[in-house]
Amino acid sequence: MTLHPCAPVGAESPNPSMVAACSLVEALVERGVREVVLCPGSRSAPLAYALAQAQEEGAVSLRVVLDERSAAFMALGLARAHALAGELRPAAVVTTSGTAVANLHPAVCEADAAGIPLLLLTADRPHELVGTGANQTTEQTRVFGAASRLVVDLPADLSRDLGQGAARAAIAGQVRRCVAAATGEISRDPGPVQINIRFRPPLAPSGVSAADVGGAGGADGVVSTGGAGGADAAADPGGPGQAGPVTGGQSDPRAWTAPRECRLLEHRGLRECRGVVVAGDTPFPGVGEAARGLAEQLGWPLLAEPTSHARAGDHALTHYAELLASPAGRELADQVTDIVVAGHPTLSRGVGALLSGTGARLHVLAERARWSDTAGRAVTVLPVDARNGAQQVDGIITALGLSPARQWLEAWKEATVRLARQDEPGSADGSAGCAHGADGRGACARADAAVEAVWEAALAHGGPLLFLGSSMTLRRLDRLAAPAHSEATAPGSHRPPRALANRGLAGIDGTLATATGVALGARRPVRAVVGDLSFLHDAMSLGRGAMEEEPDLQVLVVDDGGGAIFSTLEYAALPPAQRFTRLFTTPQAADIPALAAALGARVHRPTDLPGLREVLERPVRGLSVIVWEARENDAYE
């Protein structure tokens, strides 16, 4: 069997990621693998396309399952069925990168103990992104420890490095070893085997990109600095005599502090530091307070994600992602001399490009020994105390040698206002989920209205803590949430809503369980906002023992009919639509209100925005679930 989605349409050479995926699937089929369970994801897209074609040709039986834990056990059952018939034939399960891989572990342990052949096909980021803070990137090849019979780690770009023929042969040879190890052909010890395969964008089998569909670049890897011209191509912005890039391999950031006075770009006519403060996700409010204080004292724009604890004040920009994707925003970015990063920013491709592709000096505020610098460009890594960030602002400015800028913030604000007046849909980050047809835009508007209403309710005094789903929910808020403001002039006088999310590896698994733990541990009401897939992925976490404490937890489920974030990526532009729906958005056959009620939750089903706001204004007491329908063809009210 030979698969042919490898060659991009109109491209001069085959897509290396698709070549690797097709070669892997071909080799698996040649070694007798017929049963495959696929979990939806973005980094695993090349495997999804190769498997879909293999299924169309009758070479494999492909099943798509939302929950990786369930998918792994299904694959285990498929392999057991072969064993029952007296045949040691492995079944395979496919996942994207990050926590998705860890969710396979229970089934891996069972396959290990029972001696059942199981193949774990785990998609991964390129090697150079491991340990840099890149989104949804971890050390995947050591996850299963002694439970795996063999682990093979296939690097990205094999066909580019070896040539297509040699790459296919190399992959086929590794697959032969893996199948032999899984079936115990030589060892007589069958069990699980991991094939970790690394993919570099483009991840789709044609020349389209996320920009072609007006996408936010979301899913599992919004900041794709590992692509062509990514981390390897990033230049040292420091220049002669300045500190070089700081790598992620050091355990103590204090060893890497290198304060420098601000680099003035006289050839551009600048007489001041024109900087930007980027505030990403952090569990520590003090880090966000430091970021906000820096922006306000320096007169710089603040690009703050909703879970940064910094989205407040006149310096925080709401539509910064849309601005950075526009010509005016790129012109402003080209004038930036210094960037200060706090937390772990991952939501916007525009911010990722700003951090990796400009000539500005990059300064990282590190609240722990690991810090975010995916492109290896940081000239300064400065330790900060996460507990009292607001009190450290003066010291940070002095240590970094920064100076204020006049009229700089106004230039960013004016550009944002002009962009809003243009009202042009489809910009790279601004139209997340709204770019595909009238029905899709209506559904998106309804979903947008719900998450915006949640943020507005949280701005009210005494509102509940927010726990946000890591996928589309968080990106909608990043695009829409207005910064908290105050008439007072002192920094920190009015704080933003306390918003949390599992953005360490950005998985959707365990969202409800984590929100429950926050509610019980903080002894405060929590309002979780998730999509339908995130809810269904972890719904059983809402169950509790009859003698256990009930949390004050309210879950708003924005039911947009599956993984809407994939509609913002390049895969949505590739026909047929049915394949995209099945492999990526994966709408589920489930009655969410009935499921929530069965788990003991009070269920609310508002049909219009005033009804939703009325529910959100009530105190959060006990366990409740709000189901907000935002599927295509729903009328927006």
N, C-alpha and C positions, 0 to 999 in steps of 0.2 A: 504494500500500500504506500502511495506517495501523496502527501497532503500539499495543497497549493495555495494556502492563504499567506504564504511567506513573502511574496513579492509585492511591495506597495504599488498601488496604481500610479503610474507616471513617474516612478522613482528610478534612479539609475542603477541602484544595487538593492538586493533584498534587505528587508528589515531584520537586523540581527536577532531581536527578541522573538520575532515570529519564526525565524529559521530554527532557533533553539527549541521553541515550543513544538513546532511541527516534527522536528527530528526526535524529540523525546516521545511524543505520542506514537509516531511510526515505530520506534524501537520497542515501546511497550506492547503494541499490537503484535509485532513480530515475535515477542517473547511470550505471547499467549494471554496477555491481560485484556479482559473484555468488559469488566464491570468497573465503572468509575462514578464516584459521587463528587459533585462540584459544589463548592460554597461560593456565593457571589463575592466579588472583590475587584479592585482595579489593578493591583500589581499582578494578579493572576490572569488578567485579560488575555494575554497571548495563549495561555493554555486553554482558556474557555473557547476561543475561536477555533483552535486546532481540534479540540475534542468535539465541538459542534459539527465540524466538517466530517470528522471520523464517524460520528453517529449517522450523519446523512448518508455516508457511504456504507453503512451497515457494519462497520468495523468494531464499534464499541456500543455498549448500552450505557447511556448517560442519564444520571439523575441529579437534580438540582435541589439542595437542601440549605435552608437559611442558617441553622445553628451548627457550628463546626463540631461541637460535642456530639450532637445527634448524627451528623454526617459521618463521623468516624465510626460510631457504633453501627450505623447502617452498612458501611463498607465492611466492618468486621462480620456482620451477619451474612453479607453476600459471600465472603470468603468461607465462612462456616458452612454455607449451603454447598459449596464445592467440596469441602472436606467431608460432608455427610455423604456425598456421592463417591467418596473415595479418591478425590482429586485435590492435590495441593496447588491451587491456582490463586494467586493474590488478587485482591480487589484494591482499588486505589481511591484515595480521597485527596482533593485539591483544595488548598486554601490560599488566601492572600497573606501578606506579611503581618507581623506584630502579634497581638494577643490571640489572633485567630489560630496560630500554630499551637500555642499553649493549650487551647481548648481540646486538642486532639489527645491530650495526655491520658485521660482515663481509659479510653479505648486502646491506646498503645500499651498501657500496663496490662490490660486484659489479654491482648494479643500476645504479649510477651509470655505471660504465665501459662496461657492455653496453647501456645505454639501454633498460632494461626498466622498465615502469611498476609501481611498488610503493607501496602505501599503508601507513604506519606509524601505527596508532591507539594512542597511548600515554596511558594513564590517569595522572592526576597529582593531587597535593594542591592545595588552594587557595593562591593567591598568598601570603597572609600567613604561611604556614608555611615558605616557602623561606628558608633562611639562619638559621633559629632553632634548628637541631638536632632538629627534628621527625623522627620515625622514617620511614625509607625515603623521604626527601624530598631531591631534588637539583635542579640546574638542568638540566632535560631538554631544553629547546628549543635548546640549543647543542651537543648531543651529537654530531650528525652533520656539523657544519660545512659545508664546501663540497660535500659529497656529496649534499645534499638540494636538490631544485629549489625547494621552497617549504616553509616552516614556518608553521603556523597554531596559535595558542595560544588555545583557547576557555576563558574564565573560568568559575568555578563560579557557580551560581545565576542563569543567564541568564533563565530563565523567571520567576523571582521579581523580577528587576530590570526586565525589558522587557515582561513579560506573555508568556503561553504562545505566542500567535500570532506575535508579533514575534520571539521567541527561535527558534522553528522556522524562520522565514523567514531570520533571520540565519545560522543553522547551514547551511541549505540553500544560501545564497549562498556561504558559505565552502567547502562541499563541492564546489560547481560549479567554483570556482577551483582547488581541489586536484586534482580529477580532470583538469581541462584541463592543469594543469602536469605531472601524472604521465604523461599520454599524449602530451604535446608537441603538443596540438591547435593551439596558436598559435605556440609557440616552435620546434616541430619538434625538440625536445630532450627526449625522454621520459626518465623516471628516477624516483627515490624521492621521496616527499613525506610529511612528518610532520604528522599532526593530533594535537596534544597537547590533551587535553580534561580539565579539572579537575573533580573531583567532591567534594562535601561530603556527609557522612553526613546522612540515612540512605542507604545504598547498595543496599538491597533494595527490590523493588517492592510491599512491603506494610508495614503498621505495626509489624511485629515488630522487636525489637532483640536485641542479644547477651544482654541480661539475661533475655529470655524463654526462652532455651535454656540458661541457666546457664553461659555461655561465658566463657572467659578473655579474650576480646577480643584474639585473637592475630593471626595471619596478618601482613599487611603494614600494620601501623598500629595497634598496640595502644593507644597513647596518642593518643586522637583529640581533642586540644584544639582542632582546627580546626573542630569542629562548631558547631551553633547555640549561641550563648553561650560560645564558646571564646575564642580569642585576642582578638577584638574586644571581648568583654564583660568581660575580666579587669580588675578594679579595681586601681588603684595602692594597695598595702597600706601605703605608708609614711606617709600622712597629711600634713598641712600641715608644711612646713619640712623634710621628709625627701626623700631622693633619689628621683627618679622612675624609671620603668622603664628598663632598659638594653636597647638593641636590639642585634641581631646584626650590624650593619653596620660596626662599628669594627674596626680591625685590631690594636689594642693594648689589652688589657684594663686595663693600668695607668692609662690615662686615665680609667677609669670606677670606680675604687675610691672608695667613700664610706663609711668605717667609721662606725658609729653605736652608741651604747650600746643595750642591749636595751630594747625597748619593753615596759614592764610594763603589764599589763591590770588596773588596780586595780578596775575595775567588775566584773570577774569574781572578784575576791578573790584574785588571784594575787600572790605576793610573790617570784617567781623566774621565770627563763626556762624555760618548758616547751617544749623544742625536739625536733626529730627530725633525724637525719642520714640522708640518702638517698645511697647509693653505687651508681652505675650502672657500666656497662661502661667499662673503660679499659685501654689496653695497658700502663700504667705501674703496677707494684705499689706504688710510693711514694704514689700518690694514694689507693689503698685503705687503706694504712697510716695516712695522715693522717685519713681518715674514721673508721676504727676508734678511733684515739687520741682524736679529738674526742668521740665518743660516750662513751668510757670515762671521760674526765676530767670531762665535764659531767653524767654520769648520765642520758644520753638514750638512747632506743631507736635502734638502727641497722637500717635497712632496706636490706640489701645484696644485690644481684644476684650470681649465681654467678661472673660474670666481673669482679667489682669488686675482687678481691683483698682484700676486707674482711670476708668472711663467716666471722668467727671471734670467739670470746669470748662472755661472758655477755650482752653488750648486743645482739648480733645476733639478730633474731627470725626464726624459720623460716617461720611461716604469716602473715606480715604482709599479704599480698595478700588472703587470706580475711578477716583482721581488718578491714581498711579497708573491705571490702564489707559488713560487718555493722553493725547499729545501734550496738553498743558501740564499734566502731572509729570510726564517724562521730562519735560523741560525744567520743571522745578527740581526734580530728582537729580538732574545733571548739575545743579548748582550747590548741592549738599556737600559740605566740607567734613562733617562729623555725624556719626550715627551712634546713639547710645541705646543698647538693647538691654531690657530687663525681662526676666521670665523666659518663656519658651514659645515664641511666635510661630504658628504653623498654618494659619487659616487662609492666607492670601498669597497668591502667586505674585502679585505686585510687590508685596513686602519682601517676599523671597528674592525677587529680582533686585530690589533696592539693596538688600543685604549682601548679595553675592556679585552684583554686576556693576557697581559704581566705583568711582575713584575716591570716595570718601573714606576717612579713617573710621574704623569700627571699634567701638569700646563696649565691652560686655560687663554688666554688673552681675557678679556670681554670688548667689546666696548659698551655694553648696559647691562641692568639689567638681561636679559635672556641670558644664555650661553649654549653651547652644551656640554653635558656630559651624554650620554645615559646610561652608565653603572654605574654612580655614583662613579667614581674612582678619581676625581680630588682632589689633596692635596693642590692645590693653585688655586685661582681664582683672577687674577690681573686685575684691571681696566686699560684700555688704552684709550687714546684720539684718536678717529678715524680720526681726522683731520691732525695730524702730527706724524704719527707712526714712521717715519724714525728717528726723533729726540729723540725718547724715548728708543732706543735700549740699550744704556748703562745703563739706569736706570732699564730696565727690567732684564738685565743680573745680575745686582747687587741685585735686589729685590729677584730674584729666586735663587741666589747663584750658578750660573752655571759657568762652566769653559770650555775652548776650548779642542778639541780632535785632536790629531795628527794622520794623516794617516787614519782617520775614514771615511772621505768622499771618499777617494780613494778606500777603500774597497767596498763601495757601487757601485761606478762607475765601478770598475773591474767586480763585479758580474753582473752588468747590461750588460756589453759588452759580457761576457761569455754567458749570457742567449740569447742575440741576435744572437750569433754565432751558438748556438744550433738550432735556428730556429724551435722550436717545437710548432706547433699550438695546440690550445685547452687548454692552461693554463687558470686559472679561470677568470682573468680579461682581458687578452690580446687578446682574439679572439672573442670579443663581436659580435655576429651576423654572424660569419663566420664558424660555426661549423657543419652545416647541409648540406652535399652534395656538389658536385662540383658546381652546379648552384648557391646554396646559397653563396658559397665562392666568386664566380665571382660577384654576386650582391653586396656582402659586400665590395669587393675591389673597386668597382665603387663608392659606397657611401663613403668609406674611402677617396678615391682620391678627391672627391668634398669638403668634410669638411677640409681636409688638405690644399687644394688650397685656401680656404677661409682664413685660419689662416695665410698662407704665404703672401697673399695679404694684410692682416691686419698689418703685420709686417712692411710694407712699410710706409714711412713717410706720415702722413696726411691721413691714411686710415680711413674708416668709423668706428664708434662704432659697436660692434657686439652684437646682441641679439640672444641668443641660445635657441633652444627648450630644454625643461627640460628632455627629455627622451633619445633616442639613440644618437641624435646629440651631446649632451654634453659629453656622454661617449665615443663616437668616438674621439672627440677632446682630452679628457683626456688621451686617449691611444696613440694619434698620435702627438699632437701639440708639436713642439720643443720649448724649452724656448728661449725667446729673449736674445741675447747676445750683449756684447759691448767690445771693446778693452780697454775702460777705466776701471780703477780698483775701482773707488768709487761706493759703493752700490747705486742703483737707477739711475745710469747714463744712463741706457737704459731700459725703462719700457716696460712691455708686452702689447699686445693689450688690449684695454679697452673692456672687455667682460662682459656682464650681462646675467642673467637668472632668471626666477621665481622659485628659489629653496627653498623658505620658506616652502611651502608644496609640491613642486615638481609636481604640476599638469600641464597638457598640455593646460588647458583652458585659454583663454585670452592672449595667447602668442603674437598674431599679434596686438591686441589692446594695450598691454603694450609697444611693440616695437614702435608703432605709437606715443604713449605718450612720449617716450624717445626722439624720433626724433624731435617732436614739442617743448618739454620742454628744451632740451639741445641745440636746434638750430644747430644741427650737423647731417650730414647724418648717417643713421643707416642701417646696413645690417643684416637682420634676417635670421637665418638658421634653418629650421624646417623639420620634416618629413611630409609625405602626410596626416597622421591623424591629426597632430597638425594644419596643414594648413586648412583642411576641418572643423575641430572643431571650428575655429574662423574666417573663411574666410570673413564673412559679416562685420567684423571689418575693412576691407579695404575700404568699402563703405564710402562715405562722402557726406555731403550736397553740393548742387551746389555752394553755396556761402562760403564754408569753405576752409580753407587753405589746400593745398596739402602737405603732408610731403615728405621729402627726404628719402624715405624708399624703400629698395630693399629686396625682400624676395626670398631666395633660397630654393626651395622645393626639398628635396631629396626624390623622389617618389620610396620607396622600397616596395610598395605593402602592406601596413598595418603596424601593430605594430611589427617591426622586433625585438624589445627588448625582446619580449616573446620567441623568438627562442633561447635565451641564458639562459632561465630558465628551471626548471624541467618539466614543462608542455609539452614542445616540444617532450620529449621522450616517451610520453604516447600515444598509438594508441587509436582510429583511427586518421589519420592526418586531415581528414575533420573536425572532432570535434574541434581539436586544432585551425585550421584556422578560423572556424566560431566563436568560443567563445573567442579567444585571439587575434590573429593577425588582424582579422576583415578587410580584404581588402574591399575598398569601390567602388561602381559603380558610378564614377564621372569623368567628363572631366575637369581636373584642369586647363589646358590652357584656355579653353573656359570660365570657371568660373572667372578666373583672368581678362580676357579681358572684360567680362561683368561688372566687378567692376571698370573698368577704368584704369587698369594697362597695361603698355607696357609689352609684354611677349617675353621672350627669351627662345629658346629651343636648346642649344648647344648639339651636339651629341658626342663630344670627349673632352678630357681634354684640348688641346690647345684652342679649341673654348670657353670652360668655363673660362679659365684663361684670355682670351681676353676680355670677358664681365666683369670679376671681376676687371680688370685693369682700366676700365672706371670710371669716377666720378659718384657717386650716385646722381641723380637729379630727383626729382619727384617720382612717384610710379611706380615700375617695379617688375616683378616676373620672376625668372629664374626657369624653370622646368627641373630637372636633373633626367632622368630615371635610376633607379638602381634596377629594379625588377629582380627576378630570370629569367634565360634564356636570359637576355640581354647580348650582347657581350661587353666585356670590351675593350675599345680602348685606 
